[in-house]
Amino acid sequence: MNRPGIASRAEWLGSRKALLAKEKEFTRHRDALNAERRRLPMVRIDADYVFEGPQGSARLLDLFEGRQQLIVYHFMFDPSWDAGCPSCSFLADNIGHLAHLHARKTTLALVSRAPLKKIEVYKKRMGWTIPWYSSFGSDFNYDFHVTLDETVAPVEYNYTDKAGLLAKGESYFTDGESHGLSVFLRDGDHVFHTYSAYARGTDLLVGTYNYLDMTALGRQEDWEEPRGRSDGAFMAWLRRHDEYEGIAGQPSHEVQVRGVIADWAAAVRAKDVDGAIAHYAADVVSFDLAPPLRYAGREALRKSLAEWFRTFEGPIGFDVHDLSAAVGGDVAFCRSLNRISGTRTNGEKTDVWVRATIGCHRVGDTWLITHEHTSVPFHMDGSYRAAIELRP
């Protein structure tokens, strides 16, 4: 590791005072920048956005909770996900006691596109009390450029259009969910938009980073200077606060099991036979969609998976929805609805929902899939046709 050089106290003091002069200059620049932000004009919001919160439907005005200002953090949580974005969760963990904001007539709330039911489950898991609303079904996320879908609205992120983002090599900001922050001011019943920030514009909100920036090793990410003090790429170290091992405590068994399911699903999407099979016990029993009635043993399942993967052209769409996991001792029981989609090698499009049940057993510190059952309902009209047209 490239550690700082060693100096005498007098040498250190001279360097520290030189840096202090720069820090004071930076603070003055930041004060001036904050003043310039406060001088920005504001735009009246005429759209009648409807959100869903714990108390039912709410308008944008309701999110103020009677206060003069509203700060909305656009928390990345796609409706198809079962958990919120890890980096947005990192930021939410750094939000302090809201009483201090309230004393300044300001309300802070999170807004995501995920349904309220999923938000409430995840909020309970994280132990947060921050107001959190679902914007599902409204244009709010699209209008504030944090859900990017060119079939709904022109793609724009951080005040840059799609062509500009692609030119900068930022294709990851051209589709799906992104994060940001928007600020609003009310005058009576009228709401005005005063400010929005995206990407690293929300960096100052993460207290953990601000603390680390004062240390010799910093954030320990490979983009930082001086080189040689990182242990990985940008945010590669980051986990949700209940998922760290050996740092902030061992993750719960449920979190471990959910991680196994997530890794297994990712291997299926990538058609990675070895990656998928690695999550199965040697004596796994699988009741799969394809004949025979059951597969016994990991190697039998490996052959079946390889044959199935070969029927797809390109990657497989394999999304796990509404995952429920119950864990007791060394045994876990999981159930979900999984969506399988993609293009077959014969050109046929596949888009089907299946029911899935998975049993896991913990061997040492490793959870392995010992039982798997995947099925679709069939019509009870005598035809026994698979009901693959069903949707949740």
Secondary structure as a PSIPRED ss2 file (coil, helix, strand):
# PSIPRED VFORMAT (PSIPRED V4.0)

   1 M C   1.000  0.000  0.000
   2 N C   1.000  0.000  0.000
   3 R C   1.000  0.000  0.000
   4 P C   1.000  0.000  0.000
   5 G C   1.000  0.000  0.000
   6 I C   1.000  0.000  0.000
   7 A C   1.000  0.000  0.000
   8 S C   1.000  0.000  0.000
   9 R H   0.000  1.000  0.000
  10 A H   0.000  1.000  0.000
  11 E H   0.000  1.000  0.000
  12 W H   0.000  1.000  0.000
  13 L H   0.000  1.000  0.000
  14 G H   0.000  1.000  0.000
  15 S H   0.000  1.000  0.000
  16 R H   0.000  1.000  0.000
  17 K H   0.000  1.000  0.000
  18 A H   0.000  1.000  0.000
  19 L H   0.000  1.000  0.000
  20 L H   0.000  1.000  0.000
  21 A H   0.000  1.000  0.000
  22 K H   0.000  1.000  0.000
  23 E H   0.000  1.000  0.000
  24 K H   0.000  1.000  0.000
  25 E H   0.000  1.000  0.000
  26 F H   0.000  1.000  0.000
  27 T H   0.000  1.000  0.000
  28 R H   0.000  1.000  0.000
  29 H H   0.000  1.000  0.000
  30 R H   0.000  1.000  0.000
  31 D H   0.000  1.000  0.000
  32 A H   0.000  1.000  0.000
  33 L H   0.000  1.000  0.000
  34 N H   0.000  1.000  0.000
  35 A H   0.000  1.000  0.000
  36 E H   0.000  1.000  0.000
  37 R H   0.000  1.000  0.000
  38 R H   0.000  1.000  0.000
  39 R C   1.000  0.000  0.000
  40 L C   1.000  0.000  0.000
  41 P C   1.000  0.000  0.000
  42 M C   1.000  0.000  0.000
  43 V E   0.000  0.000  1.000
  44 R E   0.000  0.000  1.000
  45 I C   1.000  0.000  0.000
  46 D C   1.000  0.000  0.000
  47 A C   1.000  0.000  0.000
  48 D C   1.000  0.000  0.000
  49 Y C   1.000  0.000  0.000
  50 V E   0.000  0.000  1.000
  51 F E   0.000  0.000  1.000
  52 E E   0.000  0.000  1.000
  53 G E   0.000  0.000  1.000
  54 P C   1.000  0.000  0.000
  55 Q C   1.000  0.000  0.000
  56 G E   0.000  0.000  1.000
  57 S E   0.000  0.000  1.000
  58 A E   0.000  0.000  1.000
  59 R E   0.000  0.000  1.000
  60 L H   0.000  1.000  0.000
  61 L H   0.000  1.000  0.000
  62 D H   0.000  1.000  0.000
  63 L H   0.000  1.000  0.000
  64 F H   0.000  1.000  0.000
  65 E C   1.000  0.000  0.000
  66 G C   1.000  0.000  0.000
  67 R C   1.000  0.000  0.000
  68 Q C   1.000  0.000  0.000
  69 Q E   0.000  0.000  1.000
  70 L E   0.000  0.000  1.000
  71 I E   0.000  0.000  1.000
  72 V E   0.000  0.000  1.000
  73 Y E   0.000  0.000  1.000
  74 H E   0.000  0.000  1.000
  75 F C   1.000  0.000  0.000
  76 M C   1.000  0.000  0.000
  77 F C   1.000  0.000  0.000
  78 D C   1.000  0.000  0.000
  79 P C   1.000  0.000  0.000
  80 S C   1.000  0.000  0.000
  81 W C   1.000  0.000  0.000
  82 D C   1.000  0.000  0.000
  83 A C   1.000  0.000  0.000
  84 G C   1.000  0.000  0.000
  85 C C   1.000  0.000  0.000
  86 P H   0.000  1.000  0.000
  87 S H   0.000  1.000  0.000
  88 C H   0.000  1.000  0.000
  89 S H   0.000  1.000  0.000
  90 F H   0.000  1.000  0.000
  91 L H   0.000  1.000  0.000
  92 A H   0.000  1.000  0.000
  93 D H   0.000  1.000  0.000
  94 N C   1.000  0.000  0.000
  95 I C   1.000  0.000  0.000
  96 G C   1.000  0.000  0.000
  97 H C   1.000  0.000  0.000
  98 L C   1.000  0.000  0.000
  99 A H   0.000  1.000  0.000
 100 H H   0.000  1.000  0.000
 101 L H   0.000  1.000  0.000
 102 H H   0.000  1.000  0.000
 103 A C   1.000  0.000  0.000
 104 R C   1.000  0.000  0.000
 105 K C   1.000  0.000  0.000
 106 T E   0.000  0.000  1.000
 107 T E   0.000  0.000  1.000
 108 L E   0.000  0.000  1.000
 109 A E   0.000  0.000  1.000
 110 L E   0.000  0.000  1.000
 111 V E   0.000  0.000  1.000
 112 S E   0.000  0.000  1.000
 113 R C   1.000  0.000  0.000
 114 A C   1.000  0.000  0.000
 115 P C   1.000  0.000  0.000
 116 L H   0.000  1.000  0.000
 117 K H   0.000  1.000  0.000
 118 K H   0.000  1.000  0.000
 119 I H   0.000  1.000  0.000
 120 E H   0.000  1.000  0.000
 121 V H   0.000  1.000  0.000
 122 Y H   0.000  1.000  0.000
 123 K H   0.000  1.000  0.000
 124 K H   0.000  1.000  0.000
 125 R H   0.000  1.000  0.000
 126 M H   0.000  1.000  0.000
 127 G C   1.000  0.000  0.000
 128 W C   1.000  0.000  0.000
 129 T C   1.000  0.000  0.000
 130 I C   1.000  0.000  0.000
 131 P C   1.000  0.000  0.000
 132 W E   0.000  0.000  1.000
 133 Y E   0.000  0.000  1.000
 134 S E   0.000  0.000  1.000
 135 S C   1.000  0.000  0.000
 136 F C   1.000  0.000  0.000
 137 G C   1.000  0.000  0.000
 138 S C   1.000  0.000  0.000
 139 D C   1.000  0.000  0.000
 140 F H   0.000  1.000  0.000
 141 N H   0.000  1.000  0.000
 142 Y H   0.000  1.000  0.000
 143 D H   0.000  1.000  0.000
 144 F C   1.000  0.000  0.000
 145 H C   1.000  0.000  0.000
 146 V C   1.000  0.000  0.000
 147 T E   0.000  0.000  1.000
 148 L E   0.000  0.000  1.000
 149 D C   1.000  0.000  0.000
 150 E C   1.000  0.000  0.000
 151 T C   1.000  0.000  0.000
 152 V C   1.000  0.000  0.000
 153 A C   1.000  0.000  0.000
 154 P C   1.000  0.000  0.000
 155 V C   1.000  0.000  0.000
 156 E E   0.000  0.000  1.000
 157 Y E   0.000  0.000  1.000
 158 N C   1.000  0.000  0.000
 159 Y C   1.000  0.000  0.000
 160 T E   0.000  0.000  1.000
 161 D E   0.000  0.000  1.000
 162 K H   0.000  1.000  0.000
 163 A H   0.000  1.000  0.000
 164 G H   0.000  1.000  0.000
 165 L H   0.000  1.000  0.000
 166 L H   0.000  1.000  0.000
 167 A H   0.000  1.000  0.000
 168 K C   1.000  0.000  0.000
 169 G C   1.000  0.000  0.000
 170 E C   1.000  0.000  0.000
 171 S H   0.000  1.000  0.000
 172 Y H   0.000  1.000  0.000
 173 F H   0.000  1.000  0.000
 174 T C   1.000  0.000  0.000
 175 D C   1.000  0.000  0.000
 176 G E   0.000  0.000  1.000
 177 E E   0.000  0.000  1.000
 178 S C   1.000  0.000  0.000
 179 H C   1.000  0.000  0.000
 180 G E   0.000  0.000  1.000
 181 L E   0.000  0.000  1.000
 182 S E   0.000  0.000  1.000
 183 V E   0.000  0.000  1.000
 184 F E   0.000  0.000  1.000
 185 L E   0.000  0.000  1.000
 186 R E   0.000  0.000  1.000
 187 D E   0.000  0.000  1.000
 188 G C   1.000  0.000  0.000
 189 D C   1.000  0.000  0.000
 190 H E   0.000  0.000  1.000
 191 V E   0.000  0.000  1.000
 192 F E   0.000  0.000  1.000
 193 H E   0.000  0.000  1.000
 194 T E   0.000  0.000  1.000
 195 Y E   0.000  0.000  1.000
 196 S E   0.000  0.000  1.000
 197 A E   0.000  0.000  1.000
 198 Y E   0.000  0.000  1.000
 199 A H   0.000  1.000  0.000
 200 R H   0.000  1.000  0.000
 201 G H   0.000  1.000  0.000
 202 T H   0.000  1.000  0.000
 203 D H   0.000  1.000  0.000
 204 L H   0.000  1.000  0.000
 205 L H   0.000  1.000  0.000
 206 V C   1.000  0.000  0.000
 207 G H   0.000  1.000  0.000
 208 T H   0.000  1.000  0.000
 209 Y H   0.000  1.000  0.000
 210 N H   0.000  1.000  0.000
 211 Y H   0.000  1.000  0.000
 212 L H   0.000  1.000  0.000
 213 D C   1.000  0.000  0.000
 214 M C   1.000  0.000  0.000
 215 T C   1.000  0.000  0.000
 216 A C   1.000  0.000  0.000
 217 L C   1.000  0.000  0.000
 218 G C   1.000  0.000  0.000
 219 R C   1.000  0.000  0.000
 220 Q C   1.000  0.000  0.000
 221 E C   1.000  0.000  0.000
 222 D C   1.000  0.000  0.000
 223 W C   1.000  0.000  0.000
 224 E C   1.000  0.000  0.000
 225 E C   1.000  0.000  0.000
 226 P C   1.000  0.000  0.000
 227 R C   1.000  0.000  0.000
 228 G C   1.000  0.000  0.000
 229 R C   1.000  0.000  0.000
 230 S C   1.000  0.000  0.000
 231 D C   1.000  0.000  0.000
 232 G C   1.000  0.000  0.000
 233 A C   1.000  0.000  0.000
 234 F C   1.000  0.000  0.000
 235 M C   1.000  0.000  0.000
 236 A C   1.000  0.000  0.000
 237 W C   1.000  0.000  0.000
 238 L C   1.000  0.000  0.000
 239 R C   1.000  0.000  0.000
 240 R C   1.000  0.000  0.000
 241 H C   1.000  0.000  0.000
 242 D C   1.000  0.000  0.000
 243 E C   1.000  0.000  0.000
 244 Y C   1.000  0.000  0.000
 245 E C   1.000  0.000  0.000
 246 G C   1.000  0.000  0.000
 247 I C   1.000  0.000  0.000
 248 A C   1.000  0.000  0.000
 249 G C   1.000  0.000  0.000
 250 Q C   1.000  0.000  0.000
 251 P C   1.000  0.000  0.000
 252 S C   1.000  0.000  0.000
 253 H H   0.000  1.000  0.000
 254 E H   0.000  1.000  0.000
 255 V H   0.000  1.000  0.000
 256 Q H   0.000  1.000  0.000
 257 V H   0.000  1.000  0.000
 258 R H   0.000  1.000  0.000
 259 G H   0.000  1.000  0.000
 260 V H   0.000  1.000  0.000
 261 I H   0.000  1.000  0.000
 262 A H   0.000  1.000  0.000
 263 D H   0.000  1.000  0.000
 264 W H   0.000  1.000  0.000
 265 A H   0.000  1.000  0.000
 266 A H   0.000  1.000  0.000
 267 A H   0.000  1.000  0.000
 268 V H   0.000  1.000  0.000
 269 R H   0.000  1.000  0.000
 270 A C   1.000  0.000  0.000
 271 K C   1.000  0.000  0.000
 272 D C   1.000  0.000  0.000
 273 V H   0.000  1.000  0.000
 274 D H   0.000  1.000  0.000
 275 G H   0.000  1.000  0.000
 276 A H   0.000  1.000  0.000
 277 I H   0.000  1.000  0.000
 278 A C   1.000  0.000  0.000
 279 H C   1.000  0.000  0.000
 280 Y E   0.000  0.000  1.000
 281 A E   0.000  0.000  1.000
 282 A E   0.000  0.000  1.000
 283 D E   0.000  0.000  1.000
 284 V E   0.000  0.000  1.000
 285 V E   0.000  0.000  1.000
 286 S E   0.000  0.000  1.000
 287 F E   0.000  0.000  1.000
 288 D C   1.000  0.000  0.000
 289 L C   1.000  0.000  0.000
 290 A C   1.000  0.000  0.000
 291 P C   1.000  0.000  0.000
 292 P C   1.000  0.000  0.000
 293 L C   1.000  0.000  0.000
 294 R C   1.000  0.000  0.000
 295 Y E   0.000  0.000  1.000
 296 A E   0.000  0.000  1.000
 297 G C   1.000  0.000  0.000
 298 R H   0.000  1.000  0.000
 299 E H   0.000  1.000  0.000
 300 A H   0.000  1.000  0.000
 301 L H   0.000  1.000  0.000
 302 R H   0.000  1.000  0.000
 303 K H   0.000  1.000  0.000
 304 S H   0.000  1.000  0.000
 305 L H   0.000  1.000  0.000
 306 A H   0.000  1.000  0.000
 307 E H   0.000  1.000  0.000
 308 W H   0.000  1.000  0.000
 309 F H   0.000  1.000  0.000
 310 R C   1.000  0.000  0.000
 311 T C   1.000  0.000  0.000
 312 F E   0.000  0.000  1.000
 313 E E   0.000  0.000  1.000
 314 G E   0.000  0.000  1.000
 315 P E   0.000  0.000  1.000
 316 I E   0.000  0.000  1.000
 317 G E   0.000  0.000  1.000
 318 F E   0.000  0.000  1.000
 319 D E   0.000  0.000  1.000
 320 V E   0.000  0.000  1.000
 321 H E   0.000  0.000  1.000
 322 D E   0.000  0.000  1.000
 323 L E   0.000  0.000  1.000
 324 S E   0.000  0.000  1.000
 325 A E   0.000  0.000  1.000
 326 A E   0.000  0.000  1.000
 327 V E   0.000  0.000  1.000
 328 G E   0.000  0.000  1.000
 329 G C   1.000  0.000  0.000
 330 D C   1.000  0.000  0.000
 331 V E   0.000  0.000  1.000
 332 A E   0.000  0.000  1.000
 333 F E   0.000  0.000  1.000
 334 C E   0.000  0.000  1.000
 335 R E   0.000  0.000  1.000
 336 S E   0.000  0.000  1.000
 337 L E   0.000  0.000  1.000
 338 N E   0.000  0.000  1.000
 339 R E   0.000  0.000  1.000
 340 I E   0.000  0.000  1.000
 341 S E   0.000  0.000  1.000
 342 G E   0.000  0.000  1.000
 343 T E   0.000  0.000  1.000
 344 R E   0.000  0.000  1.000
 345 T C   1.000  0.000  0.000
 346 N C   1.000  0.000  0.000
 347 G C   1.000  0.000  0.000
 348 E C   1.000  0.000  0.000
 349 K E   0.000  0.000  1.000
 350 T E   0.000  0.000  1.000
 351 D E   0.000  0.000  1.000
 352 V E   0.000  0.000  1.000
 353 W E   0.000  0.000  1.000
 354 V E   0.000  0.000  1.000
 355 R E   0.000  0.000  1.000
 356 A E   0.000  0.000  1.000
 357 T E   0.000  0.000  1.000
 358 I E   0.000  0.000  1.000
 359 G E   0.000  0.000  1.000
 360 C E   0.000  0.000  1.000
 361 H E   0.000  0.000  1.000
 362 R E   0.000  0.000  1.000
 363 V E   0.000  0.000  1.000
 364 G C   1.000  0.000  0.000
 365 D C   1.000  0.000  0.000
 366 T E   0.000  0.000  1.000
 367 W E   0.000  0.000  1.000
 368 L E   0.000  0.000  1.000
 369 I E   0.000  0.000  1.000
 370 T E   0.000  0.000  1.000
 371 H E   0.000  0.000  1.000
 372 E E   0.000  0.000  1.000
 373 H E   0.000  0.000  1.000
 374 T E   0.000  0.000  1.000
 375 S E   0.000  0.000  1.000
 376 V C   1.000  0.000  0.000
 377 P C   1.000  0.000  0.000
 378 F E   0.000  0.000  1.000
 379 H C   1.000  0.000  0.000
 380 M C   1.000  0.000  0.000
 381 D C   1.000  0.000  0.000
 382 G C   1.000  0.000  0.000
 383 S C   1.000  0.000  0.000
 384 Y C   1.000  0.000  0.000
 385 R C   1.000  0.000  0.000
 386 A E   0.000  0.000  1.000
 387 A C   1.000  0.000  0.000
 388 I C   1.000  0.000  0.000
 389 E C   1.000  0.000  0.000
 390 L C   1.000  0.000  0.000
 391 R C   1.000  0.000  0.000
 392 P C   1.000  0.000  0.000
